[in-house]
């Protein structure tokens, strides 16, 4: 009887795990549907405000575009830093001095 009892709980716990996994999947699906609905409402609001249709973008596409902009900005900053370092080396001055001189020249 003892072994039967042990085996009887095993399928039950598997069933509980499957039910929990299905519940999680259903909850995730609902969240995705809600996000899509929110995106559609925001898009419709923008269209109504401007009168121009806005191309649909998922939150993943927006996140990817934001990452691309951040990467481009980071590369631009690195290029600028290398220019300042090169200028400092060529003029035999500190990087801080070259940076101040470059900022003054660009803004002035």
N, C-alpha and C positions, 0 to 999 in steps of 0.2 A: 503494500500500500504506500509505503514511503516513496518509492521510486515513481509510482504513478502520480503522486502529488507533486513531485518535482517537475515531471514532464508536463503536467497539466498547467503549471504556472508559466512555463516557458512560452508556449504559443500565445497565451494571454498577454504576456509582456511584449511579445513581438507585435501583436495586434494593437496594443496601446501605443507602441512606437510608430506604427504605420498611421494610426489615427492622428497622433501628434504631428507627424510629418505632413499629412494631408491638411491638417489645420494650419500649419505654418505656411504651406504652399498657397492655400486659399487666402490667408492673411496677406501674404506678399502680393498675390494677384490683385487683391483689393487695393493695396497701397499703390500699385502701378496704375491701376485704373483711375484712382483718385488723382494721381499726379498728372496723368494724361488729361483728365477733365479740368484740373486747375490750369494746365498749360493752354488748353483750348479756350477757357474763359478769359485768360490774360490776353491771348491773341485776339479774340473777338473784341475785347475792350480796346486794345490798341487800334484795331481796324475801325471801330466806331469813332474813336477820337480823331484819327487822321483821315479816314475815308479811303485809305489805301490798304489793300490786302497785304498782310504780313506773311511771309513764308513760314510754314510750321517748322519749329526746331524743338527737338526733344531736350530734356535737361542734360542728357549725356552729350548731345551736340554742342550745347552752350558751354558745358564744362570743358569739352575738348578745345573749343575756340578760346576760352579764357586761358587754358594752359598754353596754347600756342602763342597768345599775346604775351603772357608772362615769360615764356622762353625767349621770344624775340627781344623783349626789353632787357632781359638778363644778358643776352649776347651783345646788344648795343652798349650796355654798361661796361662789359668786359673789353670791348673794342675801344671805347673811350678811355678806359683805365690804361690800356696798353699804349695808346697815343701819348697820354700824359707821362707814363714811365719812359717812353722813348725820348720825348722832349726833355725830360729831366736828365736823362743820360747824355744826350747830345749837348746840352747846355751846361752840364756839370753842376746842376743844382738839385736840391732835394725834391722828392715827388710832391710834397706839400706845397713848396714854392711854385713848382710847375703847374700844379692844380690851381692855385690862386691866380697865377698869371693867365692861365688859359680861361678860367672863369671870368676874369676881368675883361679879357679880350673878347670873349664871346658875348657877354652882356653889354659891354661898353660900346 
